[in-house]
Amino acid sequence: MVRKGNRKRKPKGDSRAPAAALAAIGALALCAFGLWRCMDGGDEAGPETPRLRAAAVSAVDVGPGAEVDPTILGEANLLEQEKAPPAAEDAAAAVDPKAAQPSAGIDAAGTSAAAETIAAPAVSEAEFPLHAVAFHFHTQIFAEPKDGARVIAYARRGAQFRVGERVSTDGCKRGWHEIAGGGFVCDGQGINVAKQKVTFSPSPPEPDLTSPLPYSYKYAVGDETPEYWRIPTPEEVALAEKAFARLAEAPKPGPNGERHDAEALREVLARAAALSEAADAGPMEAPSRAPAAAPSAEADAGEDDDGLPAYVYQRMIKGFYVSTDDTVTENGVTYARTVRGRFVPDKNLAKAKASTFEGVLLSERRTLPFAFVVAGGSKTLTRKVSGALKEAGAVSRYDHFPVLEELTYKGQRYVRIGDEAFLPARSVAIARAAEPPADLLPDERWIDVNLAEQTLVAYEGATPVFATLISSGRPGHETPIGSFRIYGKHVAITMDDTAAGDEAYSIEDVPWTQYFREGYALHAAFWHDRFGRVRSHGCVNLSPSDARRLFFWTGPRVGASLHGTVATKANPGTRVVIHK
């Protein structure tokens, strides 16, 4: 067992927390289904693509071969089973392509201007006079102000909103409020409403929406790396090391053990009563809590079901990634503090080195077909008067050129990239023009993914506006072929797999994730730099810069202060066409 943190111990606190505080995440949970498909399936060892031993990773099991991010399900999954995701056809049918497109163009989406699609718009204080702050790690936004309404988005803890006056108490004792930008929140159900600006501390750091990566990332450089709920004392470190050594010699349990997300439940039970009392007393700063929602002092002294001290969240193995906030030094030891408020010895971690590759903006003067060099050590060839091809200058991987001509010479395929300059076709991936879908609306945005070439082209109507490289599913984990619509988007979402054998993984906050069919998504991959080659478990990997550009260009639009959303008729998802 290399990871744990979901304990069966009952938390201290008021067990009479209102059921509303434990409402299901609903449609947002669909976006986390089948996350095992999305990750790197490469076979190269190294600091950015390490091979991992079989490992049981803490997660909430929602069905055979499907797991979800426990930080999203959290308290809800302890009470009721999540529903299966709709078929791709159903998701597409729920979208009205005539609705407004996202505001940022593909060129603006590569700059800080793209953050306008997610930054706070101008708000009428008369229409939205109240303030609100999210206090659940993921706070739900609903389509209607009533019990049983559909979840359409969520915000992370600490997000602040302007909201209107109470509009209903249907299923919400303290009342429903409309948030600026659309949607409704239930006061007390993950959110606190007051007349004055409110905060919640500690909260995760806000994602950097203007950078290729919204957070900083580090990975474990070796096995048996501890992650603690809180900073341990030197004596506790020694006890943890002894426990790790003992468990390292024992057989590791399989991936199908019973698991629960006790952290989220602890938070709800511990804060519900206090927040309710605070609201009754009038506007005030939302009360803070212990950073890591660690076990109670009494429970902290014992061991969990895995034989580890209760203050240990998990045992990490080489290649597990965490999103980090800051470093803290105590008792002579420097710890990396994760976005979720836990602590890992910084000496056991190394900083992730993301690819800097970026695709190409297209125009009338730079159009398809377009070639990207994907093979290292490639050289251009020049044609003499006799017609023979001779080696000329070298090119680098990810260099790109307009394709002027494709030809065959002595049984080998070449692409002409200049007057008398050629590249072997085997060394490049070519982004080619594709026919628009028959029912496409004028200027409707859509994405074409060519699995044979490992390229992606973004279109506005019949006009290509952006081309880049991808990494899709390797043999045995093929990316699905068909026409889909993006049905859910996340600024970042955790992905892990317990049953991937040597390729088991745990990666917190995978950036710019856009789900288009069940657990298949477009998303950034910062753990490898082999775009243009197949290597994933089925998802479409993009470089961080490209994934961010597309995230702000596609629908559904992610609203101000939100961390994720699902497609609706008013906020439709962009079409994604995948073919060989």
N, C-alpha and C positions, 0 to 999 in steps of 0.2 A: 504494500500500500504506500503510495507516494503522496497522496493528497488527501486531506480530510479537513473538516471544519464544520460538518453538519451533524450536530450532536443530538441525541435523544433526550438530553437532560431538560427538564421543564424549567423555563425561566422564572426568575422572581418577578413579582409585579402583579398588577391587577388583572386577573384572569377574566374579568367581566368586560374586557374591551369590546366596544360595539362592533357588531358584525360588519357594519359599513366600512370600518377601517380595514377589513380583510377582503374587500370585493375583488373579484377575479380580474386579471389583466386583459382577458378576452382576446380581441383581435390582435393585440400587440404580441401575444405569446406565439401567434402563428409565425411571426418573423424570425423566431429563434429555432423553428423546427428543423431537424436534420442537419445541425451545424457541422457534423462530421464531414459532410460533403465538401466543405468550403476550403479545407486547409491544404497546406503544401504536401504533395505526395512525392517529392523528389527523393533521390537516393544518395545525395551528396552530403557527407558529414561536414561540419564546420560550425563556426560560431553563429552564423545566421540561419543555417538550415540543419540543425543537429538532429541526429537520429535518436529516438527515445525508446526506452524499454517499455514493455507493456505496463500500464499503470491505471489504477482505478482513480478517476478524477471526480471530485465532488460535483454532482449535478442532479437535476430533478428529472427522473425518468418518466416520460409521457408516452411511451410505447416502444415497440421493438425497433431498435436501431435509430431512435430519435430522442434527442435530449435538448433541453432548453437552458438558457442562461438563468441560474438560480437567483441572480440579483433582480431579474425582471419578474419572475413568477413570485418569488419571495413568499410572503405570508399567504397569498391566495391559494397556492398549491397545497398548503397544509390542510385546507378545508374542502376543496372540491377539485375534481379532475378537469384539466383543461380540454377544450373541445378540439377536435382535429381540424386542420386547416381546410379551407374550401379548395375545390379543384381549380386549376389555373383558368379554366373557362368561366367558372363562376366569378373569380376575382376580376377577370376582364369585363364580364357583363355588368359588374357593379360600377364601372367607370364610364363617365360621360366625356368623351374626347373633345366635346365642344366647349367644355369648361375652360376657364382661363389657364394659360400656360404659366410656368414659373417665370419670374421677371428677368432673371439674369440671362444675357446671351452667352454663347459658348466662349466668346473672347473675354467678356467681363468675368466669367466664372473662374478664370485662372488668376484673378487678382483679388485684392481685399474687397473690391466692390461687390464680389459675390456674396459677402456676408450680409448684404442688404436683404437677401431673401430669408434670412433667419434672424437678423437684428431687429430690435424693437422699432416698430413704426410709430408715427405720431399718434398720440392717444388723446382723446377728448376727456378731460378731467370731469366734465359734467356728465358724460355718459358712463365713465368708469371711475368713480370717485374713491373707491376703496383699494387697499393694498393686500397682497397675498404672498405667502412664501411656501414653497414645497418643503415638507419635512420627512416624507418617505424617500428612500433612495430612488425609487421610481414612482412618481405621483401621476395618477391617471386623469386624463381629460376626456370628457364624455360629449357625445353628439347632442344630447338633449338633457334638460334639467328634470330628470325623473328616474325612479328606481328601474333598474334593468336596462338603461340606455347603453348604446354601443360605445365602447372605448375607441377613440379615434386618434389619440396621441398620448404622450407622457413627457414629463419633465423630471430632471434629476433634483435631488435634495439641494436646497439653497436657491433654486430658481425663483425669481420674483416676477410678479404680474400686477397689472392694474385690472381690477374687476368691477363689475357693476353691482348695484344693490341686489339684495336677495329677491329671487324671482319665483321660488317654489321650495316646498319642504317635502316633496314626494320622495320618500325613502331616504331623506336626509334631514335629521332633526334640526341641525343648525342652519340649514338652508343652502340652496344652489345659487351660484353666481356665474354670470357670463364673463369670460376673460376676453381682454382686448385681443383681437386677431381671430376669434372664433372658438367655440367650444365652451363647456361648462365644467365647473368643479364643485364638489361637495365640501363645504367648510367642515373641517375635522376629519375628513377622509383623505389623509395625506397632504392636506393643505390647511393653512391657518390664515383667516381673513381678519383684517383690522382696519381702523380708520386711518392709522398712520403707517408709515413704511415699516415693515417687519423683516427680520433676518432670522436665520437659523444657523447656529454654529455648534460644532464644526460641520462644514459641508465640503463636498468634493470640489476640486478646482474647476473653474469653468473651462470648457474646451476652447482651444485656440482655433477659431473658425477661419483664420486667415493663413494658416500654415498647412503644409502637406500632411502633417500629423497633428491631431488635436491634443495629444498628450505626449509626454516623454515615456519611453519604454525601455525596460531592462529585462535581461533573461538570466536564468540560473546557469552558471558556468560549470556546475557539477551536481551530482546527485546528493541527496540528503541535505538539501538546503531548507532551513526552517523559515516558516512565515508565522509571525506571532500576532495574536490579537492586540497586544500592547507591548511596550518595551519591557523585557524581562530583567530581573536582577541577575548579577553574576551567578548566584547559586541556582537560579532557575535555568540559566543557560546550561550549566553543568548537568542538571537533571535531564534537560531536553536532549543533550548530546548522548547521555547514557541510554535514554529511551530509543533514540534513533539507531544507535549501534545495536541494541537488542532486536529491534524490529527489522533491521537490515538483514539479519541472519535468518529471520522467520520467513516462511512462504508468504508471498503477497496475495491478498484476496483477489478474486476475479472482479469484473466490472459490474456485476449485477447485484451487489449488496444493497440493502435498504439505505436510502439517503434522504435527508430532510434539510431544508434551508432554515435552520434555527436562528440564524442571525437576524433575518428580516422579522421573524415572529417576536424575537426579543425586543426589537425596536418598537414594534406596534404596541405590545403590551406595556412596555415601560413608559411610553410617551403619551398614550391616548388619554389617560385620566388627567395628566398634567396640562395637556393642551386644551382639553375641555374646560378645566378650571380657569386657565388663562383667558380663554375667549369670554367666559362669563364675567370675568373681572374687568373687561374692557381692553382697549388697545395696549399692547406691550410687546417687547421683544420676545420672540419665541424662545423657550428655554433651551439651553444647550444640553449635551449629553456626553458621555465618555466617547472618545474618538472612534473606538473600534467595536463598540457594542459587545464588549468582552463578557464572558460568563460572570456571574455574581461572585463576590469574594469567597463565599462558602464553597461554591462549585469550582472556583478557580484553583483551589488547593488540591483537587482530586484529579482523576484521569478520565478520559473519555472512553468510549467503547473500543477504540483502537489501541489503547494502552499508552497514549501520549498524554502529557500534562495538558490540562484544559486550556492553558494560556497559549498553546500552540494551535494555530489555525490549520496548517497543512505541512506536509513534507513534499517539497518540490524536487523534481529531477531535472537533469540537464536539458535546457531548451525551453522550460516553462517561462512564459513572459508575464510580467506585471506592468501595468501602467502606473507611473510614479508621479508623486506630487513634490516631494522635497526630501532632504536628508536631515536626520536628527542624531546628535551625538550624546550618548549617556553612558556613564561608567567606562569611558574610554573606547566605546564601540560605536561606530557610525552605522545607522540604519537608514535604509530607503523607506520612506513612508509612501504607501500605495494610494491611489486615488480613492480606494475604499477605506482608507484609514488604518490599514494593517502595516506591519513592520517586518522587513527582511534585512539581515546583515548585508551591508552594501558591498563588503569584500567578496560575497558570494555571487554578485551580479556583475554583468557587463552591459554597456549601453548598446541598444539596437542600432544598426547602421542601415538605414533605409535606402532603397534605390533612388537615385536622382533623375532617372529617366523621365522624359516628358514626351507626349505625342505632339502632333503638328496641327496647327490651325490651318484650315484650307480656305482658298479664295479663288477668284477667277484666274489668277496668275499662278496659283499653287493648288493644283487639283489632282484628282485620281486619274490613273493608278499611281500609287506612291509606295516606294520600297524602303524598308527598314533593314539594316544589316543586323542579323541575329547570330552570326557565327564569328567567333573570335579568329584573328589571324587572316582575315579575308583581304584580298588584294584586287584592285581594279586592273582591268586588262585593256590594252589599246590595240586597234586594228591597223596593220600596215597596209600599204598599197596592194600587196599580194593577197590580202585577205586573212593572213594568219594573225592569231591573237597572241600578244606578248604581255607578260606581267608588267604592270606599271606601279603606281603608288599604293601603299597600304591604306586600308580604311579601318575604322574602329567599330566595335559593336555599338549599335544604336544610331550610327550615322544614318541619314535618310536622304533620299533623292527622288525626284519625279521620274517616273518610268516613261521613257520616250518610245521604246520599242521592246518587244520580246521576240527572240529568235532562237533557232537551234543551229549549232555548229558542231560538226563531227559527233552527232548523237547527244550532245550536251546542251542544256537550255541556258540562255543568258538573258540579261536585261540590259538595255542600253540606257545609260544615265547621262551621257554627254555626246558631243559630236562624234568622237571616236573612243568613248570610254564605256566599258562593260563590266558587269559583275556576274559571277555564276549564280544562277537562279537558286541553287541549293543553299546559298549563304544569306538569302534575304527572305523576308516575309512581305508580301505585297498586299496593300490595302486596295481593294478593287471596288468599283461602283456596283451598286445593287439596285434592283428594281424596287420602287416603293410598293408597299402593300396596296392592294386594289382599292380598299375602302379608306385610304388615308385622306384626311382633310387637307386643304391647302395650308402649307406652312406648318403642319403638325410635326412636332418633334418625335423622332424615333431613333432607335439604335440598331445597327446591323452588326452581328457578330459572326465572323467567318472562322469556323473551327479548323478548316483545312489550312488556312494561312496564319491562324492565330493573330487575327487583327480585329479591331473594332472601329466602326465609322459611325459618327453621329450626324444625323441629317435634320434639316428643317425643310419639310416637304421633300422635293426631289433634289435639293441642294446639299451636298456634303459639306460639313463645316468643321469637322475635326476627325483625325485619324490617329490611331495608336496601336500598340501591341498589347496582347493579353497573355495569360497562361490559363488554359482551361483544364478540364479533367483528363487525367492520364488513362490509359487502357484499364478497364475494370471499374473506373469511376467516371464514366463519360458525362460530359455536360449535356443536358437534355436539348433536343432539337425541337423547334416549333416557334410559334408566335405567342408572346406573353405580354403582360403589363406589370410594371413595378407595383407591388401591392403594399410594401412596407419599407420605411427608411429609418436608419439609425445613425446618428453622428458617430457612435461607437457602440459595439456590443461584444460581450465576451463569447468566445468560441472554444470549446474543448471536446475531446473524445476519449472515452475510456476503453474502447475496444478496437483500437487501431494497431495493436501489436507493437512492432518496433517504431511505429509512427504516432504513438499516443502523444497528445499535446494538450496544453492549456494556455490560451492567449487572451489576456484581458483587453477589452476595449478595441476590438478590430475596427479600424476607422472606415467611415463613409460607406456603410453597408446598405445595399439596396436589394431586397428580395423580390424575385420575379416569379418563382414557382416553388411552393413549399419551402424547403430549406436551401434552395439554390439562389445565389446572390451575386451581384457585382460588388466587389469590395476591394479596398486597398490591401496589399500584401507587403509589409515592411520587413519580412523575414527572409526574402529571397530576391535575387536580382537576375532572373532568367526569363524575362518576358519575351514572348515570341516562341516559347517552347511549352508543351503540355507538362503539367506537374501537380495540379490541384486534385482534390477529391470530388470535383464536380462544379465548384463555383468558378466564376470568371474573375481571376486575379488581375488587378491593375496596379500600376505604380501609385504611390500615395498622391502625387500631384495630379495624375490623371483621374484617379478615383474621386478626389475632391472636386475637380472641375466638373465632372459629370454629375456629382451629387447635387451641386447647386443649379445645374442646368435642367435636370429632369424633374418630373412630378412623381409623387405628390410633394408639394412644397412643405418644408418644415418651418413651422411658425416661430415667432419670437419667443425666446427663452425655453423652447422645447428641445428635447433630446431625440425624439422619434415620433413618427406618425404613420398612419395607414391611409391608403387611397380611399376616397369617397367620390361620389358623382360631382361634388363641388370642387374637389381637390384631386383630380385624376392622376393616375400613374402613367408614365411614359411607356410606349410600346417597345419591346425588345424582341427582335427577330434573330433566331440562332439557326445556323445551317452549316453544312459542310462545303 
